[in-house]
Amino acid sequence: MLHAPDMYMEKIVTGPEAAGKINIDFSLEKNLRIIAEAKGKQLEELKVITQDRERHNHWIEEARALGVRTELFEEGDIIPAISTCIQRQGNADLFIGIGGAPEGVLAAVGEKV
């Protein structure tokens, strides 16, 4: 496992349809368009989940400007990240955020299981 001391990292997670196609270095819009194409959806049908923090406001605003639904949560990003990989109605199509590195490692392990 990655040694992840108590620091922040950028995180981006999607389900299996677009796994390996999105990239944290791409713009949010480009990643959303990739996900929409992979899932056969319109942008307006997608949902992004991110933590309700000021550092994420630019992503929230950009997603909403594109017509993408947003879901905000207060604490704990492991479950929201993993939920994007579970095909269930209502789950988000993309998790994006900046948060604790240890939680990022745990979420990555959970997504692989």
Rosetta silent file (secondary structure, phi, psi, omega in degrees, C-alpha in Angstrom):
SEQUENCE: MLHAPDMYMEKIVTGPEAAGKINIDFSLEKNLRIIAEAKGKQLEELKVITQDRERHNHWIEEARALGVRTELFEEGDIIPAISTCIQRQGNADLFIGIGGAPEGVLAAVGEKV
SCORE:     score description
SCORE:     0.000 S_00000001
   1 L     0.000  154.232  177.565    0.000    0.000    0.000 S_00000001
   2 L   -68.583  131.485  172.463    0.980    3.588   -0.554 S_00000001
   3 L   -74.398  115.691 -175.382    2.505    5.288    2.456 S_00000001
   4 L  -125.166   88.248  178.670    0.157    8.237    2.888 S_00000001
   5 L   -63.466  174.775 -175.371    1.096   10.453    5.787 S_00000001
   6 L   -68.843   84.204  177.260   -1.402   12.932    7.161 S_00000001
   7 L  -147.422  171.145 -179.179   -1.674   15.191    4.129 S_00000001
   8 E   -94.309  155.727  175.262   -4.197   16.040    1.442 S_00000001
   9 E  -144.977  154.394  173.339   -4.414   14.652   -2.063 S_00000001
  10 E   -79.483  141.005 -177.157   -6.582   15.246   -5.109 S_00000001
  11 E  -134.095  141.760  174.185   -9.037   12.412   -5.738 S_00000001
  12 E  -145.409  130.142 -175.782  -11.228   11.454   -8.667 S_00000001
  13 E  -140.295  138.376  173.551  -13.336    8.292   -8.844 S_00000001
  14 E  -141.046  174.051 -179.791  -15.865    6.920  -11.305 S_00000001
  15 L   -76.405 -179.445 -173.726  -17.521    3.608  -12.033 S_00000001
  16 L   -64.041  -25.877 -177.350  -16.228    0.801  -14.239 S_00000001
  17 L   -62.143  -36.485 -176.832  -17.669    2.203  -17.485 S_00000001
  18 L  -113.509    5.574  178.916  -15.211    5.112  -17.529 S_00000001
  19 L   -59.918  135.740 -179.188  -12.448    3.682  -15.355 S_00000001
  20 L    83.203   -6.531  179.833   -9.079    4.174  -17.003 S_00000001
  21 L  -104.455  -33.471  178.738  -10.509    6.835  -19.318 S_00000001
  22 L   -82.858  165.750 -177.459  -10.775    9.805  -16.968 S_00000001
  23 L  -150.837  135.268 -179.032   -7.699   11.559  -15.628 S_00000001
  24 L   -62.103  -21.463  178.866   -7.163   13.856  -12.663 S_00000001
  25 L   -84.374  -11.183  176.086   -5.161   16.147  -14.961 S_00000001
  26 L   -77.444  158.959  173.570   -8.132   16.623  -17.341 S_00000001
  27 L   -67.119  159.073  176.767  -10.603   19.431  -16.791 S_00000001
  28 H   -59.134  -42.981 -179.633  -13.794   18.558  -14.959 S_00000001
  29 H   -59.707  -45.079  179.869  -15.747   19.175  -18.151 S_00000001
  30 H   -61.801  -44.700  178.608  -13.570   16.785  -20.163 S_00000001
  31 H   -62.173  -41.396  179.097  -13.900   14.072  -17.504 S_00000001
  32 H   -64.941  -38.812  178.058  -17.666   14.537  -17.343 S_00000001
  33 H   -66.012  -37.866  176.626  -17.953   14.280  -21.127 S_00000001
  34 H   -63.127  -45.662  179.875  -15.901   11.066  -21.064 S_00000001
  35 H   -64.012  -44.525  179.792  -18.158    9.612  -18.358 S_00000001
  36 H   -58.874  -44.833  179.684  -21.321   10.680  -20.189 S_00000001
  37 H   -64.617  -44.423 -178.637  -20.129    9.003  -23.385 S_00000001
  38 H   -63.753  -32.585 -177.749  -19.043    5.834  -21.557 S_00000001
  39 H   -96.589   -3.821 -178.728  -22.400    5.573  -19.774 S_00000001
  40 L    66.615   38.266 -178.437  -24.543    6.635  -22.724 S_00000001
  41 L  -120.556  162.230  169.312  -25.917    9.618  -20.804 S_00000001
  42 L   -86.024  157.090  178.111  -26.327   13.336  -21.381 S_00000001
  43 H   -54.061  -39.394 -177.478  -24.371   15.702  -19.119 S_00000001
  44 H   -66.147  -13.874  178.944  -27.652   16.717  -17.470 S_00000001
  45 H   -92.327   -8.219 -177.988  -28.186   13.094  -16.400 S_00000001
  46 L   -85.331  158.164  174.765  -24.883   12.898  -14.514 S_00000001
  47 E  -134.598  132.056  176.249  -24.321   13.542  -10.828 S_00000001
  48 E  -106.559  138.523  175.211  -21.094   14.656   -9.156 S_00000001
  49 E  -118.201  135.436  178.604  -20.513   14.160   -5.450 S_00000001
  50 E  -153.384  160.926  179.986  -17.996   16.212   -3.491 S_00000001
  51 E   -74.725  141.717 -179.038  -17.402   17.413    0.023 S_00000001
  52 L   -76.699   81.864  179.804  -19.012   20.734    0.944 S_00000001
  53 L  -135.357  147.808 -179.552  -15.784   22.696    1.299 S_00000001
  54 H   -56.370  -35.014 -178.481  -14.698   26.065   -0.080 S_00000001
  55 H   -64.692  -13.633  179.860  -11.755   24.391   -1.832 S_00000001
  56 H  -103.392   -0.116 -175.244  -14.267   22.518   -4.024 S_00000001
  57 H   -56.147  -37.355 -178.976  -16.390   25.519   -5.021 S_00000001
  58 H   -64.298  -36.500  177.382  -14.824   25.785   -8.487 S_00000001
  59 H   -70.757  -41.914  179.614  -15.817   22.176   -9.264 S_00000001
  60 H   -60.781  -48.032 -179.385  -19.317   22.651   -7.869 S_00000001
  61 H   -63.431  -42.441 -179.652  -19.842   25.821   -9.907 S_00000001
  62 H   -65.094  -44.258  179.455  -18.434   24.266  -13.094 S_00000001
  63 H   -60.648  -46.371 -179.351  -20.582   21.133  -12.769 S_00000001
  64 H   -64.719  -37.306  178.211  -23.721   23.176  -12.188 S_00000001
  65 H   -63.767  -28.708  178.013  -22.909   25.472  -15.136 S_00000001
  66 L   -84.848   -3.687 -179.061  -22.773   22.342  -17.333 S_00000001
  67 L    87.438    8.251 -179.482  -26.175   21.222  -16.033 S_00000001
  68 L   -82.568  135.146  177.338  -24.695   18.371  -13.997 S_00000001
  69 E   -70.477  146.996  178.395  -26.399   17.627  -10.687 S_00000001
  70 E  -124.284  143.501  173.817  -24.251   17.982   -7.585 S_00000001
  71 E  -124.954  129.012 -178.832  -24.477   16.265   -4.235 S_00000001
  72 E  -111.205  143.279  176.196  -22.545   17.677   -1.304 S_00000001
  73 E  -129.318  161.709 -174.764  -21.599   15.857    1.881 S_00000001
  74 L   -91.741  -51.243 -171.822  -20.068   17.093    5.119 S_00000001
  75 L  -136.406  149.139  171.871  -17.685   14.457    6.455 S_00000001
  76 L    74.451  104.731 -175.758  -15.988   11.245    5.385 S_00000001
  77 L  -103.010    2.423 -178.783  -15.208   10.699    1.717 S_00000001
  78 H   -66.651  -53.281 -178.498  -14.494    6.956    1.623 S_00000001
  79 H   -64.577  -46.330  177.106  -18.108    5.806    1.174 S_00000001
  80 H   -57.837  -38.192  178.935  -19.048    8.577   -1.307 S_00000001
  81 H   -65.612  -48.969 -178.645  -15.996    7.698   -3.418 S_00000001
  82 H   -64.680  -33.019 -176.871  -16.713    3.964   -3.398 S_00000001
  83 H   -61.214  -24.513  178.422  -20.418    4.539   -4.110 S_00000001
  84 L   -66.610  -20.344 -177.956  -19.573    5.773   -7.627 S_00000001
  85 L   -91.178   -4.915 -179.416  -18.414    2.238   -8.417 S_00000001
  86 L  -102.239  119.502 -177.392  -21.693    0.631   -7.361 S_00000001
  87 L   -79.643   93.992  179.464  -24.288    0.596  -10.106 S_00000001
  88 L  -143.437  137.792 -179.407  -27.385    1.670   -8.233 S_00000001
  89 L   -56.477  133.151  179.198  -29.941    4.282   -9.183 S_00000001
  90 L    97.330  -17.781  177.995  -29.202    7.581   -7.466 S_00000001
  91 L   -71.134  151.184  179.218  -25.493    6.983   -6.974 S_00000001
  92 L   -70.235  153.579  177.594  -23.143    9.651   -8.249 S_00000001
  93 L   -90.536  -21.814 -178.099  -21.282    9.168  -11.516 S_00000001
  94 E  -146.948  133.496  168.757  -18.167   11.019  -10.351 S_00000001
  95 E  -107.530  132.862  175.448  -16.494   11.730   -7.039 S_00000001
  96 E  -142.185  142.079  178.746  -13.999   14.569   -7.053 S_00000001
  97 E   174.456  174.195  174.426  -12.272   16.322   -4.204 S_00000001
  98 E  -120.562  122.427 -177.118   -9.238   17.175   -2.167 S_00000001
  99 E  -159.958 -170.591 -175.337   -9.014   15.335    1.116 S_00000001
 100 E   -57.701  132.516  179.475   -6.991   13.144    3.403 S_00000001
 101 H   -63.611  -42.350  178.567   -4.432   10.910    1.714 S_00000001
 102 H   -58.783  -39.289  178.091   -5.027    7.932    4.049 S_00000001
 103 H   -66.214  -34.557  177.076   -8.732    8.019    3.178 S_00000001
 104 H   -62.979  -40.924  178.047   -7.810    8.147   -0.515 S_00000001
 105 H   -65.470  -44.824  179.158   -5.777    4.966   -0.164 S_00000001
 106 H   -62.509  -41.184  178.362   -8.615    3.217    1.692 S_00000001
 107 H   -63.696  -41.065  179.731  -11.143    4.308   -0.945 S_00000001
 108 H   -62.327  -41.124  177.590   -8.866    3.027   -3.726 S_00000001
 109 H   -64.363  -43.735  179.686   -8.609   -0.362   -2.022 S_00000001
 110 H   -61.763  -34.662  179.692  -12.387   -0.462   -1.555 S_00000001
 111 H   -70.152  -28.033 -178.389  -12.955    0.262   -5.232 S_00000001
 112 H   -81.023  -20.959 -175.354  -10.776   -2.677   -6.245 S_00000001
 113 L   -77.472    0.000    0.000  -12.597   -5.182   -4.033 S_00000001
